[in-house]
Amino acid sequence: MEINYQNIKVIGFDADDTLWVNETYFREAEMEFGNLLSEYETLNTIDQELFKKEIDNLPMYGYGVKAFVLSMVESALEQSNYNISTKSIEAILNIGKDMLNKPVELLDGVEDVLKVLSPKYRLILATKGDLLDQERKLEKSGLTKYFHHIEVLSDKKEANYSKLLNHLDIKPSEFLMIGNSLKSDVLPLVNIKAHAIHVPFHTTWAHEQVTEQETNGKTYKTINTLRDLLKLLN
């Protein structure tokens, strides 16, 4: 089915793993965390328990590195039966600080695409996570000049996007979301009659994965790289 993008006025871009590398750093951090706790549990159990803790904490802590660090600390205490050393807790905090200080590695073609689209559309950054961290990454990226503003959403569900569109004062048919997560960046938009384009990243957090049944009958495009966006919008 051919999708018509002629009415688009605003394009929302997800940030992490759409514009720049992010999930890779979380995988590396999980490996470091596993090594720290290896005397208490198997690596597989450590990983599973940390994921459970992250999901349990989402309603309270939300998304982002700081929430991840708090979940690591809680998980370390529980999995070690509260025997973990203060030195190891400090090491966990340092894992988080290292993540926050990572350089921003832009994905292929990002700036070229934004440069072409920004004169024609209002571009916004629509992301989950910690506001301070996302602002810091955007500043480091050198992409600030292409975006009208940043929207840091507490979650990316239909209600969050509907509220965003009301704030932007546009119809769903006038909004296009670009992102790597089907669960967060595509399906909620399709469900409210807006447009979405999926740009897969090579690794996806388990919480963001969806089943084939969830995507059945949903109308959206999948492209290989952000550069392919220009073929659809020009």
C-alpha positions in Angstrom: 0.0 0.0 0.0 1.4 3.4 -1.0 1.6 5.9 1.8 1.1 9.6 1.0 3.3 12.0 3.0 2.3 15.2 1.2 0.4 16.6 4.2 3.2 16.3 6.7 4.0 19.5 8.6 6.0 18.2 11.6 8.5 15.4 11.7 9.5 13.9 15.0 12.8 12.1 15.4 13.5 9.6 18.1 17.0 10.2 19.5 18.7 7.1 20.9 19.6 4.5 18.2 17.9 6.6 15.6 20.2 9.6 15.5 23.1 8.3 17.5 24.4 5.1 19.2 22.9 4.3 22.6 21.7 0.7 23.2 25.3 -0.6 22.6 26.4 1.3 25.7 23.7 -0.3 27.8 24.8 -3.8 26.6 28.4 -3.0 27.5 27.3 -1.7 31.0 25.2 -4.9 31.6 28.3 -7.0 30.9 30.4 -4.9 33.4 27.6 -5.3 35.9 27.5 -9.0 35.3 31.2 -9.3 36.0 30.9 -7.3 39.2 28.2 -9.7 40.5 29.7 -12.9 39.1 30.6 -14.3 42.5 27.0 -14.3 43.5 25.0 -15.5 40.5 25.4 -16.8 36.9 25.7 -14.1 34.2 22.3 -15.2 32.8 20.5 -14.9 36.1 22.2 -11.5 36.8 21.0 -10.2 33.5 17.4 -11.5 33.9 17.1 -10.1 37.4 18.4 -6.7 36.4 15.9 -6.6 33.5 13.0 -7.5 35.9 14.2 -4.8 38.3 14.3 -2.2 35.5 10.7 -3.0 34.4 9.4 -3.0 38.0 11.0 0.5 38.4 9.8 2.1 35.2 6.6 3.6 36.8 8.8 5.3 39.5 12.1 6.0 37.8 11.2 6.2 34.1 13.8 5.7 31.4 17.4 6.7 30.9 20.9 6.1 32.4 20.0 7.4 35.9 17.1 5.0 36.2 19.3 2.2 34.9 21.9 2.9 37.6 19.4 2.9 40.4 18.0 -0.4 39.1 21.6 -1.8 39.0 22.2 -0.8 42.6 19.0 -2.3 43.9 19.5 -5.5 41.9 23.1 -5.8 43.2 21.9 -5.5 46.8 19.3 -8.1 46.3 21.3 -10.6 44.3 24.2 -10.4 46.7 21.9 -10.8 49.7 23.1 -7.4 50.8 26.7 -8.6 51.0 28.0 -6.5 48.1 30.8 -4.1 49.1 30.6 -0.4 49.1 33.5 -0.5 46.6 31.3 -2.5 44.2 28.5 0.0 44.6 30.9 2.8 43.8 31.9 0.8 40.7 28.2 0.6 39.6 27.9 4.4 40.0 31.0 4.8 37.9 29.5 2.6 35.1 26.6 5.1 35.0 29.0 8.1 35.0 30.9 6.5 32.1 27.7 6.1 30.2 26.7 9.7 30.7 30.2 10.8 29.5 30.2 8.7 26.3 30.9 10.6 23.1 27.9 11.0 20.8 28.4 8.8 17.7 26.0 9.9 15.0 24.5 7.2 12.8 25.2 7.2 9.0 23.7 10.1 7.1 21.9 11.7 10.0 23.2 15.3 9.6 22.8 15.1 5.8 19.2 14.2 6.1 18.4 16.8 8.7 20.1 19.5 6.6 17.7 18.7 3.7 14.5 18.3 5.7 14.9 21.2 8.2 14.1 24.0 5.7 10.9 22.2 4.6 9.5 20.8 7.8 9.3 21.7 11.5 11.6 19.0 13.1 11.3 18.1 16.7 13.3 15.6 18.9 10.7 13.3 20.6 12.4 11.0 23.0 12.1 9.1 26.3 14.7 9.3 29.1 16.3 11.9 31.2 15.9 15.5 30.1 19.4 16.6 31.2 21.1 13.7 29.5 19.1 14.1 26.3 19.9 17.8 26.2 23.5 17.1 26.8 23.7 14.5 24.0 21.9 16.8 21.6 24.4 19.6 22.4 27.3 17.2 21.9 25.8 16.0 18.6 26.0 19.4 16.9 22.4 18.8 15.6 20.6 21.4 17.8 20.3 23.9 14.9 18.1 21.5 12.9 15.4 21.1 15.6 12.6 23.4 16.6 12.6 21.9 20.1 13.0 18.8 22.2 10.0 16.8 23.6 11.1 14.4 26.4 8.1 12.1 27.0 7.6 10.1 30.1 6.5 7.3 27.9 5.6 6.8 24.2 2.1 5.6 24.2 -1.0 6.7 22.2 -2.0 9.2 25.0 1.5 10.7 25.1 1.5 11.3 21.3 -2.0 12.6 21.3 -1.0 15.2 23.9 2.0 16.1 21.9 0.0 16.6 18.7 -2.4 18.9 20.6 0.5 20.9 21.9 1.9 21.2 18.3 -1.6 22.1 17.2 -1.6 19.8 14.2 -3.8 16.9 13.0 -2.4 13.3 13.3 -2.3 13.2 9.4 0.2 16.1 9.5 2.7 14.4 11.8 5.4 11.8 10.9 7.5 10.0 13.5 10.9 8.4 12.7 12.4 5.9 15.0 14.1 2.5 15.6 11.4 1.1 18.0 8.2 -0.4 16.6 6.7 -0.4 20.1 7.5 3.2 20.9 8.1 5.1 17.7 5.7 3.4 15.2 2.7 1.4 16.5 1.3 4.1 18.8 1.4 6.6 15.9 -0.3 4.3 13.5 -3.0 3.6 16.2 -3.8 7.4 16.4 -3.9 7.8 12.6 -0.5 9.6 12.3 2.4 8.5 10.2 5.5 6.5 11.2 8.6 5.2 9.6 10.7 2.4 11.2 14.5 2.6 10.9 15.8 -0.6 12.7 19.0 -0.5 14.8 21.1 -3.7 15.1 20.2 -4.2 18.8 16.9 -3.6 20.6 16.2 -3.5 24.3 14.0 -6.5 25.3 11.3 -4.1 26.6 11.0 -2.5 23.2 10.5 -5.8 21.2 7.1 -6.6 19.7 5.5 -9.8 18.3 4.5 -10.3 14.7 0.9 -10.4 15.8 1.2 -6.8 17.2 2.4 -5.5 13.8 -0.2 -7.4 11.7 -2.4 -5.1 9.6 -0.5 -1.9 10.7 0.5 0.5 7.9 4.0 1.9 8.1 7.2 2.0 6.1 10.5 0.3 7.1 13.7 1.8 5.7 17.3 0.5 6.0 19.0 3.8 6.8 17.9 7.4 7.5 19.1 8.4 4.1 16.2 6.4 2.6 13.9 8.9 4.1 14.8 11.5 1.5 13.5 9.2 -1.3 10.1 9.1 0.5 9.7 12.8 1.3 11.2 14.4 -1.9 
